[in-house]
Amino acid sequence: MPQISRLSHSLGSRFASSVAASAVILSLAGPVAAQQQGQQAPKVTIAAAAARDIVQHASFIGRAEAIDKVDVMARVNGFLEETLIHDGAEVGQGDLLFRIEDSNYSAILEARQATLAKAEANLQLASLELARKIELFERGSVPEAERDSARANELVAEAEVRSAQAAIRQAELDLSYTTIHAPFPGRVGRIQVSTGDVVAPGGAALVSLVRETPIYVAFSLNEKQFIDIMEELGTDPEGMSQDENRPDVHVTLPNGSVLDETGEIVFLDNRIDPATGSITLRAEFPNDKRLLVDGAFVQVSIEAPEAVSRIVIPQAALQRDQKGDFVLIVGAQQTVEQRHVTTGEQIGTEIVITEGLQAGESVIVEGLQRVRPGIAVNAVLATVED
């Protein structure tokens, strides 16, 4: 009996302790629950995903290329007698650039002309001789061999005349090469020779000449970009450079400013370069202000001829995790939802969303660090600055 009494006392003590502990837990939990119920939902700023007409474009690295450029060379040997241009001068087609001493070539031409006169006199004499031999042969006064010899002499004299005429043409060409003219309009670079230098066909260039207006900008597309653009425009390679709906081309200059001229695609290569996996295109620009310089690297942008409707959101709403880009949207019940999206091009402070959002859905742009998916928020619409 004493043992039963002690056991009952022990069980009674444990039950009392348990009840006391439960009371303490409830007393502590009560204020916490009350605090949670009275806590306000975090405040966030939202913006609506908007459908806008976007002129699609793609950007590439390009290089300015002169349509015409040449190293001006001497075509005959001689002393440089006169330089008629200065460094960096603008020249027109046919303008005189250099003059090589021509006295030697003038003398050669006179000698060739004298040789021709002599050959023509010999031809006249041979023709007279042949006429006499034919007459005498018909009378039976000379043998046939003499007539044939006279005819051969006349043929030789005719050949000498033609040879002398060819020599004169060559001498005239050499004489004409002593004056060097611009083959096309453009601007010269630094002159590489001085008056009095000996110049020759195999020597250094006298000066470089570049046509600055208009000018090409060449750039390359990889195979995927090429197919995407062809499908987007609904055209073929020939139409890319000839159709009226061919895309506009713009360039951003090395200083970051956009050239205020629109280029047109004038050339599309007929093969993919196996070394680079790309195809080359050329756009032509008027280059009236001479801001595109041969050899300069620029950013090229191709624009579609017509605008298309696309969903855009502020870039501030975009976040990224291991699965990719995502946004936090606020639903009808003012709760936060995570939505992964596929992005397109950037347009100023906004970005195109190609998949994952519908027009009108609200995305959080401020207060992202205070929220997580599933909680309720106090959403405020972002103000639009003019």
C-alpha positions in Angstrom: 0.0 0.0 0.0 2.8 2.5 0.7 4.2 1.8 -2.7 0.9 2.6 -4.4 0.6 5.8 -2.4 4.1 6.9 -3.5 3.3 6.1 -7.2 0.1 8.1 -7.1 2.0 11.0 -5.6 4.6 10.8 -8.3 2.1 10.8 -11.2 0.2 13.7 -9.6 3.4 15.7 -9.5 4.3 15.1 -13.1 0.8 16.0 -14.3 1.0 19.2 -12.4 4.3 20.1 -13.9 3.0 19.4 -17.4 0.0 21.6 -16.9 2.2 24.4 -15.6 4.6 24.1 -18.7 1.6 24.2 -21.0 0.3 27.3 -19.4 3.7 29.0 -19.8 3.9 28.1 -23.5 0.3 29.4 -24.1 1.1 32.6 -22.2 4.2 33.2 -24.4 2.5 32.2 -27.7 -0.4 34.5 -27.2 1.5 37.8 -27.6 3.4 36.4 -30.6 0.2 35.4 -32.4 -1.4 38.7 -31.6 1.7 40.5 -33.0 1.5 38.5 -36.2 -2.1 39.3 -36.7 -1.6 43.0 -36.2 1.5 43.2 -38.6 0.9 45.2 -41.8 1.5 43.7 -45.3 4.8 45.0 -46.8 4.4 47.9 -49.2 5.7 47.3 -52.8 5.6 49.3 -56.0 4.2 47.6 -59.1 4.1 48.4 -62.8 1.8 46.8 -65.4 3.2 44.7 -68.2 2.3 46.7 -71.3 1.8 45.7 -74.9 3.6 48.1 -77.2 4.4 48.3 -80.9 8.1 47.6 -81.2 10.3 48.0 -84.2 12.5 44.9 -83.9 16.2 45.2 -84.4 19.4 43.3 -84.1 22.8 44.7 -83.4 26.2 43.6 -84.7 29.7 44.8 -84.9 30.6 46.3 -88.3 33.4 48.0 -90.1 33.4 50.9 -92.5 34.8 50.2 -95.9 35.5 52.6 -98.7 33.7 51.8 -101.9 36.9 52.8 -103.8 40.4 53.1 -102.4 43.7 52.9 -104.2 47.4 53.5 -103.7 48.4 55.9 -106.5 51.6 54.5 -108.2 54.0 55.7 -110.9 53.7 53.8 -114.2 56.9 55.1 -115.7 60.4 55.8 -114.4 61.5 59.4 -113.9 62.1 62.3 -111.7 59.1 63.7 -109.9 58.9 67.2 -111.4 55.8 68.6 -109.6 53.3 67.8 -106.8 50.0 69.5 -107.3 48.2 68.5 -104.2 48.7 68.7 -100.4 48.2 66.2 -97.6 44.6 65.4 -97.1 43.3 67.3 -100.1 39.9 66.7 -101.6 40.2 65.9 -105.3 37.8 65.3 -108.2 37.9 62.6 -110.8 40.6 63.5 -113.4 42.4 66.1 -111.2 46.1 66.3 -111.8 48.1 65.0 -108.8 51.7 64.6 -109.9 53.9 65.4 -112.9 56.9 63.3 -113.9 59.7 64.8 -116.0 58.6 64.1 -119.6 61.5 65.3 -121.8 62.9 61.8 -122.3 59.5 60.4 -123.2 58.8 63.3 -125.6 62.1 62.6 -127.4 61.3 58.9 -127.6 57.9 59.7 -129.1 59.6 61.9 -131.7 62.0 59.1 -132.6 59.1 56.7 -133.0 57.3 59.2 -135.3 60.5 59.4 -137.4 60.7 55.7 -137.6 57.1 55.6 -138.8 57.8 58.2 -141.5 60.7 56.1 -142.7 58.6 52.9 -142.8 55.9 54.6 -144.7 58.4 55.9 -147.3 59.8 52.3 -147.7 56.3 51.0 -148.1 55.6 53.6 -150.8 58.8 52.6 -152.6 58.0 48.9 -152.3 54.5 49.4 -153.7 56.0 51.3 -156.7 58.5 48.6 -157.3 55.9 45.9 -157.1 53.7 47.7 -159.7 56.6 48.0 -162.1 57.5 44.3 -161.7 53.9 43.3 -162.3 53.9 45.3 -165.5 57.2 43.9 -166.7 56.2 40.4 -165.8 53.0 40.7 -167.9 55.2 41.9 -170.9 57.4 38.9 -170.3 60.4 41.1 -169.6 61.1 39.8 -166.0 60.8 36.3 -164.5 58.0 35.5 -162.1 60.5 35.3 -159.2 61.3 39.0 -159.4 57.6 39.9 -159.3 57.1 37.6 -156.2 60.2 39.2 -154.5 58.7 42.6 -155.0 55.4 41.5 -153.5 57.2 40.1 -150.5 59.2 43.4 -150.1 55.9 45.3 -150.0 54.5 43.0 -147.3 57.7 43.5 -145.2 57.3 47.3 -145.6 53.7 47.1 -144.5 54.7 45.2 -141.4 57.4 47.8 -140.6 54.7 50.5 -140.8 52.5 48.6 -138.4 55.4 48.1 -136.0 56.3 51.7 -136.1 52.7 52.7 -135.4 52.5 50.4 -132.4 55.8 51.8 -131.1 54.2 55.3 -131.3 51.2 54.2 -129.4 53.4 52.8 -126.6 55.5 56.0 -126.6 52.3 58.1 -126.4 51.1 56.0 -123.4 54.5 56.4 -121.6 54.3 60.1 -122.2 50.8 60.3 -120.9 51.8 58.4 -117.7 54.1 61.3 -116.8 51.0 63.1 -115.6 49.2 61.3 -112.8 45.5 62.0 -112.4 42.9 61.0 -109.8 40.9 57.9 -111.0 37.9 58.8 -108.9 36.8 61.6 -106.5 37.9 61.3 -102.9 40.4 62.5 -100.4 44.2 61.8 -100.5 46.2 60.8 -97.5 49.8 61.8 -96.6 52.0 62.3 -99.6 54.8 59.7 -99.5 57.3 61.4 -102.0 58.9 64.7 -102.5 59.6 66.7 -105.6 62.8 65.5 -107.2 62.5 61.9 -106.0 63.0 59.2 -108.6 59.8 57.2 -108.9 59.2 53.9 -110.7 56.4 51.4 -111.3 57.8 49.0 -108.7 58.4 51.6 -106.1 56.5 52.9 -103.1 53.0 54.4 -103.5 53.0 58.2 -104.1 49.8 58.7 -102.1 46.6 56.8 -101.1 43.2 58.0 -102.4 39.9 57.0 -100.7 36.4 57.7 -101.8 34.5 58.8 -98.7 31.0 59.4 -100.0 29.2 57.1 -100.2 30.7 54.4 -98.0 30.0 50.8 -97.1 29.6 49.3 -93.6 30.3 45.5 -93.7 29.1 43.2 -90.9 28.5 39.5 -90.4 25.5 37.3 -89.3 25.9 33.8 -87.9 23.8 31.1 -89.4 21.0 31.3 -86.9 20.8 35.1 -87.1 20.7 34.9 -90.9 17.8 32.4 -90.9 15.9 34.3 -88.2 16.1 37.6 -90.1 15.1 36.0 -93.4 12.1 34.4 -91.7 11.1 37.6 -89.8 11.3 39.7 -92.9 9.7 37.1 -95.1 12.2 37.6 -97.9 15.1 35.8 -99.6 18.8 36.8 -100.0 18.1 38.7 -103.2 15.2 40.5 -101.8 17.3 41.5 -98.7 19.2 44.0 -100.9 16.5 44.8 -103.5 13.0 44.6 -102.1 11.2 47.8 -101.0 10.7 46.3 -97.6 14.3 45.6 -97.0 15.3 46.5 -93.4 16.7 49.9 -92.5 20.3 49.9 -91.2 21.6 52.3 -88.5 25.1 52.7 -87.0 26.4 53.9 -83.7 29.7 55.7 -84.0 32.7 54.9 -81.8 31.9 57.9 -79.5 28.4 56.4 -78.8 26.4 58.8 -80.9 23.9 57.5 -83.6 24.6 58.5 -87.1 21.7 60.6 -88.5 21.6 58.6 -91.7 19.8 55.5 -92.7 21.7 52.8 -94.7 20.4 50.3 -97.2 21.7 46.7 -97.6 23.3 46.5 -101.0 25.1 43.2 -100.8 24.6 39.8 -99.2 27.3 37.2 -99.8 26.4 33.9 -101.4 28.1 31.5 -98.9 28.7 30.9 -95.2 32.4 31.3 -94.3 33.3 27.9 -93.0 36.0 29.4 -90.8 33.7 31.7 -88.9 30.3 30.2 -89.6 29.0 33.7 -90.7 27.8 35.4 -93.8 28.8 38.9 -94.8 26.5 41.8 -95.6 27.2 45.4 -96.7 25.1 48.5 -96.1 25.6 51.7 -98.0 25.5 55.1 -96.3 25.6 58.6 -97.9 28.2 59.7 -95.3 27.6 63.3 -96.1 29.3 64.5 -92.9 32.3 62.2 -93.4 31.8 60.7 -89.9 32.3 57.1 -91.2 36.0 56.6 -91.9 37.4 53.7 -93.8 38.5 51.0 -91.4 36.5 52.3 -88.4 34.6 49.8 -86.2 30.9 50.7 -85.5 27.8 49.1 -84.0 25.3 48.1 -86.7 21.6 47.9 -86.0 19.1 46.3 -88.5 15.5 47.4 -88.1 12.4 45.5 -89.3 10.3 47.6 -91.8 7.2 47.2 -89.6 6.5 47.4 -85.9 5.1 44.3 -84.0 3.3 44.1 -80.7 5.4 43.0 -77.7 5.0 42.8 -73.9 7.5 45.1 -72.1 8.2 45.7 -68.4 10.7 47.8 -66.5 14.1 46.2 -66.2 14.0 46.8 -62.5 11.4 44.0 -62.2 13.7 41.4 -63.6 15.6 38.9 -61.3 17.5 35.8 -62.0 18.0 32.4 -60.3 19.4 29.0 -61.2 16.4 28.4 -63.5 16.8 31.7 -65.4 15.0 35.1 -65.4 11.9 35.6 -63.3 9.6 38.4 -62.0 7.4 38.7 -59.0 3.8 39.5 -59.9 1.0 40.6 -57.7 -2.3 38.7 -58.3 -5.9 39.6 -57.8 -5.7 38.5 -54.1 -2.7 40.9 -53.5 -0.4 37.9 -53.0 3.0 37.5 -54.6 3.7 34.9 -57.3 7.0 34.0 -58.9 6.9 33.7 -62.7 9.8 32.7 -64.9 10.0 34.5 -68.2 11.8 34.6 -71.5 13.3 38.0 -72.3 14.0 39.8 -75.6 15.7 43.0 -76.5 16.3 45.9 -74.2 14.6 49.2 -75.0 15.9 52.0 -72.9 14.9 51.2 -69.3 12.5 48.5 -70.4 12.9 44.9 -71.6 10.8 42.8 -74.0 9.2 39.7 -72.5 8.5 37.1 -75.2 7.1 34.3 -72.9 5.7 34.1 -69.4 3.6 37.3 -69.0 0.3 38.7 -70.3 -0.5 42.3 -70.9 -2.0 44.0 -67.8 -0.3 41.7 -65.2 1.4 43.6 -62.4 5.1 43.1 -61.7 6.9 44.3 -58.6 9.6 46.9 -59.4 10.4 48.2 -55.9 10.4 46.5 -52.5 11.6 43.1 -53.9 13.9 42.5 -51.0 10.9 42.6 -48.5 8.7 40.0 -50.2 8.6 36.4 -51.1 6.2 34.2 -53.1 2.9 33.5 -51.3 2.7 36.5 -48.9 0.2 39.3 -49.1 1.5 42.8 -50.0 0.3 46.4 -50.1 0.8 47.2 -53.8 1.1 50.8 -55.0 1.2 51.7 -58.7 4.4 53.2 -59.9 4.2 56.8 -61.0 5.0 57.5 -64.7 7.5 60.3 -65.2 7.0 62.5 -68.2 
